[in-house]
Amino acid sequence: MLERLGTNGINLTAAGYLKPADVRAVADVLPTMADWIFRVTTEVHTQPVLYFRRHLAHVGLLRKNKGVLLATRKGQSVVKDPDLLWAHLASTLIPNRPAFIEMASVVVLVHMGTTDGRIDVQAVARTLGALGWAHPGGERLDERDVHPVSNDLWAALGNVGDRAPTAGSFLDRTLSPAATEMIRQALFTDAPPSTATSTRTGHNH
């Protein structure tokens, strides 16, 4: 994606999406598109490409300006340095705020790194509940609270490394060894713990 943007970026559609030719170019090399069974046309109808592009923007590698998609300064600095790119992607897997998203990301990553295929989002919700998280009024968390976090992480990690061939199921979310290593680096670092304080209750989504 960064190489395709170059220094001048690429023009987006009037609605702010990648143009079909760019969608196809990204889809051709995106691991999460390997088992895509639908036509590759517009970005809004090719969700793996859309989510991947949004993730790169979320972690500070892409930006929009007057209808053009550009690499940020950070994106330009890492495009030719795989080690820097890897370090940046690993360091941004766990956001440091809000506190619920931070904790949910950690729990999801542990499950993703130790599970083949789709993770049990209900088990993640139960784990977060056991850690004291709940909705205002005490309502338990469920899979609806976990899916946004797990889907964002899949957009990142599902596109790291070469995944093993699947049975043709688009729902298969088995990670590559490289993605598992990125999780390991994200979880086990010498960085100090987040200073964000958790109220444990009052989570809104």
C-alpha positions in Angstrom: 0.0 0.0 0.0 2.7 2.4 1.0 4.7 1.7 -2.2 1.7 2.2 -4.3 1.1 5.6 -2.7 4.7 6.8 -3.4 5.4 10.4 -2.6 2.4 11.9 -4.5 -0.3 9.6 -3.2 -3.3 8.4 -5.2 -6.7 10.0 -5.9 -9.7 8.7 -4.2 -13.3 8.5 -5.4 -15.6 11.4 -4.7 -17.0 9.4 -1.7 -13.5 8.9 -0.3 -12.8 5.3 -1.3 -10.0 3.7 -3.3 -10.7 3.5 -7.0 -11.4 0.0 -8.4 -7.9 -0.3 -10.0 -6.3 0.4 -6.7 -8.7 -2.0 -4.9 -7.7 -4.8 -7.2 -4.0 -4.0 -6.9 -4.1 -4.2 -3.1 -6.5 -7.2 -3.1 -4.0 -9.2 -5.3 -1.3 -9.1 -2.5 -3.5 -9.0 0.7 -3.4 -12.3 2.6 -6.9 -11.7 4.0 -8.2 -11.7 0.5 -6.9 -15.2 -0.2 -10.3 -16.9 0.2 -12.5 -14.0 -1.0 -15.3 -15.5 -3.0 -16.9 -12.3 -4.3 -16.0 -10.0 -7.1 -13.3 -7.4 -6.5 -14.9 -4.2 -7.5 -15.4 -1.2 -5.2 -13.6 -0.8 -1.9 -16.8 -0.5 0.1 -17.8 -4.0 -1.3 -14.3 -5.5 -0.6 -14.2 -5.3 3.1 -10.7 -6.8 3.7 -9.2 -4.0 1.6 -11.3 -1.3 3.3 -10.5 -2.5 6.8 -6.8 -2.9 6.0 -6.6 0.7 4.6 -8.5 2.0 7.6 -6.2 0.2 10.0 -3.1 1.7 8.3 -4.7 5.2 8.7 -5.5 4.4 12.4 -1.9 3.6 13.2 -0.6 6.7 11.6 0.7 5.5 8.2 -1.9 6.9 5.9 -3.8 10.2 5.7 -6.3 11.9 3.4 -5.9 15.4 2.0 -8.3 17.0 -0.5 -9.4 13.7 -2.0 -5.9 12.2 -2.1 -4.6 9.3 0.0 -1.1 9.9 1.1 1.6 8.3 3.2 2.3 10.2 6.4 5.8 11.1 7.4 5.9 7.9 9.5 4.7 5.9 6.5 7.3 7.4 4.3 10.0 6.7 6.9 9.2 3.0 7.2 8.3 2.1 3.6 11.9 1.1 2.8 12.8 -0.2 6.2 11.0 -3.5 7.1 12.4 -3.5 10.6 11.0 -0.1 11.4 7.7 -1.0 9.8 7.5 -4.1 11.9 8.3 -2.3 15.1 5.7 0.3 14.4 3.0 -2.2 13.6 3.8 -4.2 16.7 3.9 -1.2 19.0 0.4 0.0 17.8 -1.4 -3.3 18.2 -2.4 -2.4 21.8 -3.7 1.2 22.1 -3.1 2.9 25.4 -6.6 4.4 25.5 -9.4 4.1 26.2 -8.8 1.7 29.0 -11.4 -0.8 27.9 -10.1 -1.1 24.4 -6.5 -1.5 25.7 -7.6 -4.4 28.0 -9.8 -6.0 25.4 -7.0 -5.8 22.8 -4.6 -7.6 25.2 -7.2 -10.4 25.9 -8.0 -10.8 22.2 -4.3 -10.9 21.3 -3.7 -13.7 23.8 -6.6 -15.7 22.3 -5.4 -15.0 18.8 -1.9 -16.0 19.6 -3.0 -19.4 21.1 -5.9 -20.3 18.9 -6.1 -21.7 15.3 -8.9 -20.2 13.3 -11.6 -17.8 14.7 -11.3 -17.0 18.3 -14.2 -17.6 20.8 -15.4 -14.1 21.3 -17.8 -15.2 24.0 -14.8 -16.5 26.0 -13.1 -13.2 25.5 -16.2 -11.4 26.8 -16.3 -13.7 29.9 -12.6 -13.1 30.5 -13.2 -9.3 30.4 -16.1 -9.8 32.8 -14.0 -11.7 35.2 -11.5 -8.8 35.1 -14.3 -6.5 36.3 -15.6 -5.0 33.1 -19.3 -4.5 32.6 -21.8 -2.1 31.1 -23.3 0.8 33.1 -25.8 -0.8 35.4 -23.9 -4.0 35.6 -25.0 -5.6 32.3 -22.6 -8.3 31.2 -20.4 -7.9 28.2 -21.0 -10.1 25.2 -19.6 -10.8 21.7 -20.9 -7.5 20.4 -18.4 -5.7 22.7 -15.6 -7.9 21.4 -16.2 -8.1 17.7 -15.0 -4.5 16.9 -11.7 -5.1 18.7 -11.1 -8.5 17.2 -12.0 -7.4 13.7 -9.6 -4.4 13.9 -6.8 -6.7 15.1 -7.6 -9.2 12.3 -7.2 -6.4 9.7 -3.7 -5.9 11.1 -2.5 -9.4 11.9 -4.3 -11.3 9.2 -2.1 -9.4 6.7 1.2 -10.2 8.4 3.2 -13.0 6.8 2.1 -15.9 4.7 -0.8 -17.8 6.1 -1.1 -21.5 5.8 -3.6 -22.6 3.0 -7.1 -22.9 4.4 -10.0 -25.1 3.3 -11.3 -22.2 1.2 -13.2 -20.8 4.1 -13.2 -17.0 4.3 -14.1 -17.3 8.0 -10.8 -19.0 8.7 -8.6 -16.7 10.8 -5.6 -18.8 11.4 -2.6 -16.5 11.8 0.8 -16.9 10.2 3.9 -17.7 12.3 5.0 -14.1 11.7 1.8 -12.7 13.0 2.0 -14.8 16.1 5.5 -13.5 16.6 4.2 -9.9 16.3 1.7 -10.7 19.0 4.4 -12.0 21.2 6.4 -8.8 20.7 3.4 -6.6 21.4 2.5 -8.4 24.6 6.0 -9.0 26.1 8.0 -5.8 26.1 10.0 -3.8 28.6 7.6 -0.9 28.3 6.1 0.4 31.6 2.4 -0.4 32.1 -0.2 2.1 30.9 -1.0 4.9 33.3 -4.6 4.8 32.2 -6.8 4.0 35.2 -9.8 1.8 34.7 -13.1 2.4 36.5 -13.9 -1.2 35.4 -17.6 -0.1 35.1 -19.2 2.5 32.9 -17.9 1.1 29.6 -19.7 2.5 26.7 -19.4 1.4 23.1 
